[in-house]
Amino acid sequence: MKSFTKDINNRLNYIKDLNKFRIGYEFEFYSNMSYYKTLESLNQYLSPVKVHGFRKYHSKFKPDSNNFKLEPDYSGGADMVELVTGPIRYQESRIYLTKVLKWMQENTRTDERCSIHINIGFPEKSQFKLENLNILKLILNINEHKILKEFPDRKHNIYSKSVAKLIPFKNYDFTDVSPSIIASSLNLPSTKYFGINLNHLTEGRIEWRYLGGKDYQFKVGQILDAMDYFIFLTSDSLFDNFNNYDYELLQEYLDKNISEYKTLAEIDDFISLYPTIELQVDKKPLYETLSTYYYRFFDKLYDLISNTENLKECIINWDTLRNRLEVVNADVKSTFLLEGYDFINCVIKDSTLLQCETYTCEVHNTHIDNSIIQSTEIFESKLTNCRVDQFSLIVESYFTEGILDGEIKGGVLRSGILGKNAVISSTTRILTEDNFFNIKKGQVVSKKGNKKGTIIKK
């Protein structure tokens, strides 16, 4: 990471620039102590800062430079907690960052699901506004490869996906295009689960989520260097105009992606490049039919191929009645969001699914949103707004909203509707009132004994 700070330290008025910023942190970890002991230890260690404990996941308490908060964070399971600071002046923030990481080295453990988020902003009355950030310039200039080299557990992490693919390219067949046109076409995500969370710019902060992983608390120097790099990128994208170097980066991005897109535009090229993937239309691999329908499902096929890691040895079927692409017998690991697919008899790992359907699949460490789950086993994942049938099993996962008619073992049940076939294990934690300190463990609900439509509220 030293290569990042070399350019920063050569800037004029470097310290003056940094003092414009306010920095806030979110530390995720598993404590070696009870929740109350952890809270007590942090208050003693960070005094005169007061650390407040909350039962609620994502409580409404707003930390400041003198008041931090400790609360549950279920992205890493039922036992993960998160320490959230308020915005702090840059120089003081480095001190608190180092102190907390030192405390964590002695009192906590972290694994590949843990992370540290760095929030960068300005004082409330500052003349600088992050909503004026040149997002295209920011995305083009960030070197994700070098960051992830230092924090390899965050590579392809479902909570810190690459921002590079937010830049559109499909609608262009040339590279001599105005950056302002590209910038206006950016498909900004509604979810926060990218390496850079851009959802809070109007609130005056930008969140960087690339850092973390197993034993990240011991990488003090790398985290400090990365923070300076993030500040440099933020400053450069806010105060400097789009220049010739940025334009060259944009042309390079468009050239590469347009070329890859066009490479697969013809069915013969796809068959040649992916010989182990069998294409079908209505479950028939007839070449004449495939040639007729290929243009109708090509974009979905391209997104599937480009947003997964080394997809091969599977069947991809286009259902003409439903206008839906089905993926059969595949090992799936997404590098980006997979939206609107049916997965049949697949093994899915480390992925993000939206508006998908799964049938007889095995799923690990995946965020599934607004999807239908049938006859599927799911492990250590997060399900939001999903409908789970009676033949599915959810193990050590987080379930919220949606309809649960299957079995859940361990994990956390935050909210939703229980179907008449729902089975909740005795080790499942139920948050009936956003409860954390006195969190209830579930009772085994028999398939005959559960009243249809039982609601678990947030």
N, C-alpha and C positions, 0 to 999 in steps of 0.2 A: 504493500500500500504506500510505501514511501514515494513511489513514482508519482502518485497522485499529488502529494503535498509539495513536491518539488516546484511545480508550476505555481502553486498557491503562494508559497513563501517568496516568490519573486515579484509578486504584485505590489504596486505602490500602495501605501496606506493600508496594509493588510490588517493590522490590529484594529485600526479605526473601522474598517469594513466589518470585521467580526463583531465589534461591539454594537453594531446596529441590530444584531439578531438576538432572539430569545430562543432557548433550546429546552425542550421537554423530552422526557424519556418514559418508556414503558418496558419494564423488565419482567419477563416471564420465567418462572422457576418452580421447582418442587422443594419445599422447605424440609429440613431434617427435624424440625420441631413442630409442635402443635400450632394451630392458627394463632391462638392467643399468645403463646410464647414468641412466635415469629413477630407479631405486632409489637410486643413489649421490647424485644431485642432491637428492632428497627428504630423505635422511639428513643431508646437509650443511645444507640450508635449514631443516629443522625441529628440528635439534639443540637441546636434549638428548634430544628424543623419538627413539626408534629405530623405523625403518620396516623391517619384515621382508618379504621377497619369497617368494611361494609359487607353486609350479607348478600347484597344484590350483585348479580353479574351485570357489568356496565352500569353502575350506579350513576345518578345524576349529579353527585357531588363534583364540583369543579375545583381541582387542585390549583394552588398558586405556589409561589416560590417559598412560602413558609409552611404550607400544608400539603402533604402528599396523601395518597390513599392506597390501601391494600384491599384487594377484592378477588373473588374467584375468576378464573379464566378457563373455560371448558374446552378450548381448542386443543389442549393437550391432555384431556381426561379430567376426571372428577377431582383430582388432587392438585392440579396446577393452580397457582395464584399469580397475580400480577401487581407489581408496585408501579404506580403512576405518579410522576412528578408534575408540578406546574411548570410554566415557562420561566426560565432562569436566564439571567445575563450570561453571555458566553463564557467569560472567564470563570465565574462561579459554577457554571454548569459542568465544566471539565472536572472541577474538584468533586462535585457530587457524583458524577459518573464514576470516577475512580474509587470513591469511598464505597458506593453501593456494590460495585464489582468485587472489591476487596471483601466486603461483608459476605457476599454470595459465595466466594471461594471457601469460606469457613463454615457456612451454615446451610448451603443448598446444593442441589444437584440439578443438572440440566441434561436434556436429551435432544434428539433431532427435531422434536416438535416445539422446542422452546425458542424464543426469539427476543431480540431487543429492538424496539422501534424508536426512531429518533424523529421528533417533531421540530420543525424549523419555522419560525415566524418572526413577527415584529411586535413591539409594544402596541397597545390598543390605539394610541393617539399618533402613531408613526405616520409619516407622509408616504411610506412605502406600502404598496398593496399587492399581495400575492395573487390576487385575481387578475393582475396584469401580466402574470408570468407567461413567457413564450414557451408553451408546452412542447411544441414541435422541436424547438431548439434544444430544450432540456432532454427529450427522449433521444435525439440524434447524437448528443454528445456524451451521454453516460456510457461508461465501459462496464457493462454488467459482467463480462467475462473475468475481469481482474478482481472485481468485488467477490464473486462467487468462488474464485480460486482460493481466497482467504477464508470463506465461509461455505464450504462445499455442501453441507447439509441443506442449504437453502436453495440449491440448484433444483429447478423444476418443482419446488415446494408449492403446495396448493394454496398457501397463504401469501406467497410473494412471487407471483408469476411475472414473466418478462413484459416490459412495457413496449418493446420494439414492435410487436404485432398490432399495436394500436394505430399505427400509421397505415392508411389505406394505400392500395396499389392496383386493385383489380379493375378499376374503372379507367385506368390510364394505359394507353398503348405507346406512350412516348415519355421521355424524361424531361423534356424542355417545358416544364410546367411551373407556374408561380408557386413559391412556398406558401403564400397566403391562401391559395386555393386548397392545397394539401392540408394546411392548418385548420381551415374551416370545415374540412371533411373528417377530422379526427373523430374516431368513435370512442369517446371517453366512457370508461366503464362506470356502471352504477354501483358495482361492488368495490370494496376496499382491498380485495385480495390480490394486489399487484405489488411489485417491488417498490413502486411509488404510488401512494394513495393520494389521488388528486381530488377527492370528494370534499375536502375542507378548505379549499383555497379562499372561498368567500368568508370563511370564519377566521382567516388570517394565519393558517398553518398548512404545511405540507409534510406528510408523513412518509418516512423512508423505512422500508420493511425488509431490506435485503440481509440484515445481519442476524446471527444467532446460530443455533445448532448445538450439538453436544459440547459441553464444557466451554461455552462461549465466554463465561465469566473470567476465564484465564487469558483472554485475548484483549487485554486492556489497550495495548499500543495500537493494535489493528483497528479497534473500535474508535479510538481517538482520531486516528488518521482518516478513517472512513467518514467520520462526522465532519471533519474539515473539508473533505472532498465533496460531500453533499452540500455544504454551505457554499463552496466555490461554484458548484453547478447551479444552485439556486440563484446566487448573485449574478452569475454570468447570463442566465436566462431571463433575468428581470431587468438588468440595467444595460445590457449590451444588445445591439441590433443583430438581426440575422445577417451574417457576413458570408464572404466567398467560401470560407472553409465549411460553414454550415451547409451551404448550397451544394458543395461537392459531396458531403455526407449524404444529403438527400438524394442526389442523383445516383450515388452508389447503391443506396437502399432500393430505389425504384428499379434500377437496372437489374439487380440481383433477383428481386421478387417477381417482377414482371416476366423475366426470363424463365424462372422456375414454373410460374403459372402457365405460361404458354407451352412449356415442354409437355405438360400433361393434358393439353386441350384436345388432343386427338386420342381416340380409344386405342389405336394401334400403338401409340407411344406409351400409354399407360400399361398395356399388356406386356410390352417389352421391358419396361422399367420395374414392374412389379409382377414377375412371373408366378410368385407363390400366392398371389391374391386372386381368387376367382370371382369375377363379376357376374351378377345374375340380374335378370328382370323377371319379377314374379316367380322367383325360384328356378328359372331356366337360364342356362348359360349360352343361349343361341346368339351367335355373332351378329346375325342380321337384326335381331331385336335390340341387342345392346347398342349397335350403331345408330339405331333410330332414336333411342331414349337417352343416349349418353349425355347429350347437351342439356337435358332437363335436370340431371342430378350431378353434373360435373362440379358445380361450385361446392355442394355439400361434400362430395367425394374429396375434392381438393382440400377443403378445410379439415376433414378427418385425417388425411394423410399428413398434412403440414403441421397439425396440432397434436400429433401423437409421436411417440418415440419408437421408430423402427417397426412399424406395423407390417406384419407379414403372415403367411400361412393361415389365411382365414377366408371366409366368404363374405362378400358385400353385396347385398340384394336390394334392388329398388322395387318397392311395393307401389305399383301404379295406382291402386285404388286409394291408398292413404297418402300418396306422395311423400313417402317416408323411406329413409335409408336404414337398412338393417345390417348390423355387424354380427357375424356368427363365428364362434369358435376362435376368438382372437385373444391374444394377450395385449391388454390396453394400458398404456401409461401416457397420460396427456401432458403436453408441454404448454397447453393453453386451454381455454374453455371449450368444452364439447357440448354443443347445444342442438337439441332436436334429433337425437339418434335413438334407435332401438338396439340394445345389446342382448344377444341370445347366447347362452352357454359360454360366456366370456369370463376371463379373469382380469379384473380391473384394479389397478394399483395407482396410488399417488396422483389422482386425477380430480378434475372438477367437472361435474355434470349438471346441466340445466335443461329442464323440460325433456328429459330422456325417459326411456322405459327399459327396465332390466328383467330378463326372464332366465331363470336357472343360472344365475351368475354367482361368482365369488368376488367380493369387493373388499379392498383394504385401503385404509388411510385416504379416504376420498370424501370430498365435499359434494353432497347431492342435494340439489335444490329443485323444488316444484316438479318432482318426478314420480313415476309409478314404479313400485318395487314388487315383483312377483317371483315367488319361489326362489328367493335369492338370500345368500348368507353374506352379512356385512360385518366387518371387523374394524374397530378403532377408527370410526368415521364420524362425519357430522351430517345429519339429515335435517333439512328445513323444508317445511311445507310439502312433505312427501306423503303419498298414500302407500301403505305397506300392507300386503295381503296376509292371510292367515298362514300361508306356507313359508313365510320368510322368517329369518332369524337375524337379530341385531345384537352384536356382542361388543361390550365395552365401548359404546358409541354415545354420541350426544344427539338426542331427538327433541325437536321443538316444532310446535304447530303441526299441521297435517293430521292424518288419520293412521293410527296404529292398530292393526287387526292381527298382527303376528306376535312373535315372542321377542322380548328384550331381556338380555342377560347382562347384569352389571351396567356400567355407564350411568348416564344421566337422562332422566325424563323431565324436561322442563315444562312443556305444555302440549296440548293437542287433544284429540278425541280418541278414546279407546273403543275399538270395535268389540263385538260380542265374543270374538275368539282371542282377544289380547291376553298374553301371559307376561306378567312382570315378575322378574326374579326377586328374591329377598335381598340381593346385593345391589339392586338398582336404586340409585338415589333420585328421589322425587322432589322437585322444587315446586311445591304447591303454592307458595307465597314468596317466590324469589328468595327462598330460605337458603342460608349457607351455614351459619353457626350451628343451627339445630336441624340441619338437613335430615329429612326422613328417608329411611330405607324402605323399599317397596315391600309389599306383601305379595306372595304368589297368588295370582288371580287365576282361578280355574277357568277352563274354557266354557264351562256351564254356568259358572257363578257370576260372571261379569255382566253388568247391565249394559245393554247396547247404548252407545252414545254417551258414555261417561266422559266428562270433560276434565282434563287437567289444565288449570289456568296458569298463566304466567304469574 
